[in-house]
Amino acid sequence: MVGFKWGVDRNALGMADTGEARLRVIDVKAAAAELIAMTLFVIIGCGSACANGASNPSNRLQVALAFGMGILVLAYSVGHHSGGQINCAVTLSLVLGGQVPWYQGLVNLIAQLIGSLLGAGLLCAVFPCEVDETKTVGTNIIDTRWGVGNVLVGEFLGTFLLCFVVWETAVSPVASCGKNACIAIGFAVFLAHVILLPVDGCSINPTRSFGPAIVGAIRNCEGMSTKGLEETLAQPINPISRKPVFKIFMFFFRFRISKRYIQIKGPRLRTCRTCILVKVWCEATVPVVRFGLSKLPCIQVPNGQCC
């Protein structure tokens, strides 16, 4: 059985005795706290990127500090309600480590995804396309100087750093920092962003990347790229499975996010019914695209036509 309760003693979070049956208690307040915290985190971190531009080396330190301070402030604010996870990677590590029940972790994940979408949507109201320095609401996009493999290693290391600090400062019963754990966690996020901002905008948080990628693709600012949508999918899933998942996303968004389309035909895509339309700004300097199963020629076709 599953029960919902507004506010649960964190020491009692999990299985609760109810006579003969045992009830799985889901703390709705914790999920609400995660939703609010993720909304504000996206507004703070991605808002700083929208205002200053993460690609400018002179502004990277400011953007990194905004992400780090955002986590520090929000973790202190909601830590007594949900533990201040604000990151599905942290949530997953706590579930795997037995600190959070899987059903509570699942509800927290859903709340974080909704908060990410809400935060990105509110940012669109604050930063219209004309003043958004990123044009993508702060979506993570891999710099051309790095490959996908480099980014996966970097994101893994940054995420490991964050989870390691969380476990050793906030979870470990012998930690010496006590209630100051949020300071260490915030600085861990700051350090990861200092390293990874020039690489891919630094995520270390798939739920933070989810909302801006979706909302940015729907808004479709002039000069934006949908690469961020695929690269966001690279974080929680492996490079092989992310391609079909990306194509499913693009199926729903293709008529909203692009003025120009390309036609891709692979070895198994030979008929007009199986053509896949994705948005790519075809340029002479970019003769191939990497959204298919392999590198294929970039062929421009009229809007909305397949074959």
C-alpha positions as CSV (number, residue, x, y, z in Angstrom):
1,M,0.0,0.0,0.0
2,V,1.1,3.6,-0.7
3,G,0.1,6.5,1.5
4,F,0.6,10.2,1.1
5,K,1.4,12.6,3.9
6,W,2.2,16.2,4.2
7,G,5.4,16.3,6.1
8,V,7.0,13.1,7.4
9,D,9.7,12.8,10.1
10,R,12.8,12.2,8.0
11,N,13.9,9.5,10.4
12,A,10.7,7.7,9.8
13,L,10.6,8.2,6.0
14,G,9.9,4.8,4.5
15,M,7.8,1.9,5.7
16,A,5.2,2.8,8.4
17,D,3.4,0.3,10.6
18,T,-0.4,0.5,10.2
19,G,-1.7,-2.5,12.1
20,E,-1.6,-5.6,9.9
21,A,-0.5,-3.7,6.8
22,R,2.7,-1.8,6.2
23,L,2.2,1.5,4.4
24,R,4.7,3.1,2.0
25,V,4.6,6.7,3.1
26,I,5.3,9.4,0.4
27,D,6.1,12.8,1.8
28,V,4.3,15.3,-0.4
29,K,5.9,18.2,1.4
30,A,9.3,16.9,0.4
31,A,8.3,16.6,-3.2
32,A,6.8,20.2,-3.1
33,A,10.1,21.5,-1.6
34,E,12.0,19.8,-4.5
35,L,9.7,21.4,-7.1
36,I,10.1,24.9,-5.6
37,A,13.8,24.5,-5.1
38,M,14.4,23.3,-8.7
39,T,12.3,26.1,-10.1
40,L,14.3,28.7,-8.3
41,F,17.6,27.0,-9.1
42,V,16.9,27.0,-12.8
43,I,15.9,30.7,-12.5
44,I,19.1,31.6,-10.6
45,G,21.7,29.5,-12.5
46,C,20.3,29.6,-16.0
47,G,19.1,33.2,-15.5
48,S,22.7,34.2,-14.8
49,A,23.7,32.5,-18.0
50,C,20.9,34.2,-20.0
51,A,21.9,37.6,-18.6
52,N,25.7,37.4,-19.0
53,G,26.4,34.6,-21.5
54,A,28.3,31.5,-20.4
55,S,30.4,31.5,-23.6
56,N,32.2,34.7,-22.6
57,P,35.3,33.7,-20.5
58,S,35.1,37.0,-18.5
59,N,31.6,36.0,-17.3
60,R,32.1,32.3,-16.6
61,L,33.2,32.8,-13.0
62,Q,30.0,34.9,-12.3
63,V,27.8,32.2,-13.8
64,A,29.6,29.4,-11.9
65,L,29.2,31.4,-8.7
66,A,25.5,31.8,-9.4
67,F,25.0,28.0,-9.7
68,G,27.0,27.3,-6.6
69,M,25.4,30.0,-4.5
70,G,22.0,28.9,-5.8
71,I,22.5,25.4,-4.5
72,L,23.9,26.6,-1.2
73,V,21.0,28.9,-0.5
74,L,18.3,26.5,-1.6
75,A,19.8,23.5,0.1
76,Y,19.7,25.4,3.4
77,S,16.1,26.5,2.6
78,V,14.5,23.1,1.9
79,G,17.0,20.7,3.5
80,H,14.8,20.2,6.5
81,H,11.9,19.3,4.2
82,S,13.4,17.0,1.6
83,G,17.1,16.9,2.3
84,G,17.8,19.5,-0.4
85,Q,18.5,17.1,-3.2
86,I,17.6,19.5,-6.1
87,N,19.4,17.1,-8.5
88,C,18.2,13.7,-9.8
89,A,21.8,12.4,-9.7
90,V,21.9,13.1,-6.0
91,T,18.5,11.6,-5.5
92,L,19.5,8.4,-7.4
93,S,22.7,8.1,-5.2
94,L,20.6,8.4,-2.1
95,V,18.1,5.8,-3.3
96,L,20.9,3.4,-4.2
97,G,22.5,4.0,-0.8
98,G,19.3,3.3,1.0
99,Q,18.9,6.8,2.4
100,V,15.7,7.5,0.5
101,P,13.0,4.9,-0.5
102,W,12.7,4.4,-4.2
103,Y,9.1,5.5,-4.3
104,Q,10.0,8.8,-2.5
105,G,12.9,9.2,-4.9
106,L,10.6,8.7,-7.9
107,V,8.1,11.3,-6.7
108,N,11.0,13.7,-6.0
109,L,12.3,13.1,-9.6
110,I,8.9,14.0,-11.1
111,A,8.8,17.1,-8.9
112,Q,12.3,18.1,-10.0
113,L,11.4,17.7,-13.7
114,I,8.2,19.8,-13.3
115,G,10.2,22.5,-11.4
116,S,12.9,22.5,-14.2
117,L,10.2,23.1,-16.8
118,L,8.5,25.8,-14.7
119,G,11.7,27.6,-14.0
120,A,12.7,27.6,-17.7
121,G,9.2,28.8,-18.6
122,L,9.4,31.7,-16.1
123,L,12.9,32.6,-17.5
124,C,11.3,33.0,-21.0
125,A,9.1,35.7,-19.5
126,V,12.1,37.5,-18.0
127,F,14.5,37.1,-20.9
128,P,12.9,37.3,-24.4
129,C,14.9,36.0,-27.3
130,E,16.4,39.5,-28.0
131,V,18.1,39.7,-24.7
132,D,18.8,36.0,-24.0
133,E,22.6,35.8,-24.4
134,T,22.4,32.0,-24.7
135,K,19.3,31.9,-27.1
136,T,18.5,28.6,-25.4
137,V,17.4,29.5,-21.9
138,G,20.8,28.2,-20.6
139,T,20.6,24.8,-22.3
140,N,23.8,22.7,-22.2
141,I,25.5,22.5,-25.6
142,I,28.8,20.8,-26.3
143,D,31.6,23.2,-27.5
144,T,32.9,22.1,-30.9
145,R,36.4,21.7,-29.4
146,W,35.2,18.7,-27.3
147,G,33.7,15.4,-28.3
148,V,30.8,13.6,-26.7
149,G,33.2,11.2,-25.0
150,N,35.2,14.0,-23.4
151,V,31.9,15.5,-22.1
152,L,30.6,12.3,-20.7
153,V,33.9,11.8,-18.7
154,G,33.8,15.4,-17.5
155,E,30.1,15.2,-16.5
156,F,30.7,11.9,-14.7
157,L,33.6,13.4,-12.8
158,G,31.7,16.5,-11.9
159,T,28.6,14.5,-10.8
160,F,30.9,12.2,-8.8
161,L,32.4,15.2,-7.0
162,L,29.0,16.5,-6.1
163,C,27.6,13.2,-4.8
164,F,30.9,12.4,-3.0
165,V,30.7,15.7,-1.1
166,V,27.0,15.2,-0.3
167,W,27.6,11.7,1.2
168,E,30.7,12.7,3.1
169,T,29.3,16.0,4.6
170,A,25.5,15.6,4.8
171,V,24.9,11.8,5.0
172,S,27.9,10.4,6.9
173,P,27.2,10.2,10.6
174,V,30.8,11.0,11.5
175,A,31.0,14.1,9.3
176,S,32.5,17.1,11.2
177,C,30.7,19.9,9.3
178,G,27.3,19.4,10.8
179,K,24.8,22.0,9.5
180,N,27.5,23.6,7.4
181,A,27.3,20.7,4.8
182,C,25.3,23.0,2.4
183,I,28.4,25.3,2.2
184,A,30.6,22.4,1.0
185,I,27.9,21.2,-1.4
186,G,27.5,24.6,-2.9
187,F,31.2,25.1,-3.4
188,A,31.4,21.6,-5.0
189,V,28.8,22.8,-7.6
190,F,30.8,26.0,-8.1
191,L,34.1,24.1,-8.7
192,A,32.4,21.7,-11.2
193,H,31.1,24.7,-13.1
194,V,34.4,26.4,-13.2
195,I,35.8,23.4,-15.0
196,L,32.9,22.4,-17.2
197,L,31.3,25.7,-18.2
198,P,33.6,26.1,-21.3
199,V,33.1,22.4,-22.2
200,D,29.3,22.0,-22.3
201,G,27.9,24.7,-20.0
202,C,28.2,22.2,-17.1
203,S,25.2,20.2,-16.1
204,I,26.1,17.6,-13.4
205,N,22.3,17.7,-13.0
206,P,20.1,16.2,-15.7
207,T,16.9,17.6,-14.2
208,R,18.4,21.1,-14.3
209,S,19.2,20.6,-18.0
210,F,15.8,19.0,-18.9
211,G,13.6,22.1,-18.6
212,P,15.8,24.6,-20.5
213,A,16.4,22.1,-23.3
214,I,12.6,21.4,-23.8
215,V,11.5,25.0,-23.3
216,G,14.3,26.5,-25.4
217,A,13.4,24.1,-28.2
218,I,9.8,25.1,-28.1
219,R,10.5,28.8,-28.0
220,N,13.0,28.5,-31.0
221,C,14.9,31.8,-30.7
222,E,16.6,33.1,-33.8
223,G,20.0,31.4,-34.2
224,M,19.4,28.7,-31.5
225,S,20.5,25.1,-32.0
226,T,18.7,21.9,-31.0
227,K,22.0,20.2,-30.2
228,G,21.3,20.9,-26.5
229,L,18.2,18.6,-26.6
230,E,20.3,15.6,-27.7
231,E,23.2,16.4,-25.5
232,T,20.8,16.7,-22.5
233,L,19.8,13.1,-23.2
234,A,23.4,12.1,-23.1
235,Q,23.6,12.6,-19.4
236,P,21.1,10.1,-17.9
237,I,21.4,7.5,-20.8
238,N,24.2,6.1,-22.8
239,P,25.3,7.4,-26.2
240,I,23.7,4.4,-28.0
241,S,20.2,4.6,-26.6
242,R,20.0,8.4,-26.6
243,K,19.7,8.5,-30.4
244,P,16.3,6.8,-30.7
245,V,15.1,8.8,-27.6
246,F,16.2,12.0,-29.2
247,K,14.3,11.1,-32.4
248,I,11.2,10.6,-30.4
249,F,11.6,14.0,-28.9
250,M,12.1,15.6,-32.3
251,F,9.0,13.9,-33.7
252,F,6.9,15.9,-31.3
253,F,8.9,19.2,-31.6
254,R,9.9,19.2,-35.3
255,F,7.0,21.4,-36.5
256,R,7.5,23.9,-33.7
257,I,11.2,24.5,-33.6
258,S,12.5,24.8,-37.1
259,K,12.1,26.8,-40.3
260,R,14.5,24.5,-42.2
261,Y,14.6,20.7,-42.2
262,I,16.9,18.1,-43.5
263,Q,16.2,14.6,-44.7
264,I,18.1,11.7,-43.3
265,K,18.0,8.3,-44.9
266,G,20.0,5.5,-43.2
267,P,20.5,1.9,-44.2
268,R,17.1,1.0,-42.6
269,L,15.3,4.2,-43.6
270,R,14.5,3.8,-47.3
271,T,10.9,4.8,-47.7
272,C,9.2,8.2,-47.5
273,R,7.2,7.0,-44.5
274,T,10.4,6.3,-42.4
275,C,12.1,9.6,-43.1
276,I,13.2,11.4,-40.0
277,L,13.1,15.2,-40.0
278,V,15.3,17.0,-37.6
279,K,16.3,20.6,-37.4
280,V,19.9,21.4,-38.3
281,W,21.2,24.6,-39.6
282,C,23.1,23.3,-42.6
283,E,26.2,25.3,-43.3
284,A,29.0,24.8,-45.8
285,T,31.4,24.4,-42.9
286,V,29.3,21.5,-41.4
287,P,29.0,18.9,-44.2
288,V,27.7,16.2,-41.9
289,V,25.3,15.8,-39.0
290,R,25.5,13.3,-36.1
291,F,21.9,12.8,-35.1
292,G,21.5,9.6,-37.1
293,L,23.0,6.2,-36.5
294,S,26.1,7.3,-38.3
295,K,27.5,10.5,-39.9
296,L,25.3,11.1,-42.9
297,P,25.3,13.9,-45.6
298,C,23.3,17.0,-44.7
299,I,20.6,17.4,-47.4
300,Q,18.3,20.4,-47.4
301,V,14.7,19.8,-48.4
302,P,11.7,22.2,-48.6
303,N,9.9,22.9,-45.3
304,G,7.6,20.1,-44.2
305,Q,8.4,17.7,-47.1
306,C,9.9,14.3,-46.6
307,C,10.8,12.8,-50.0
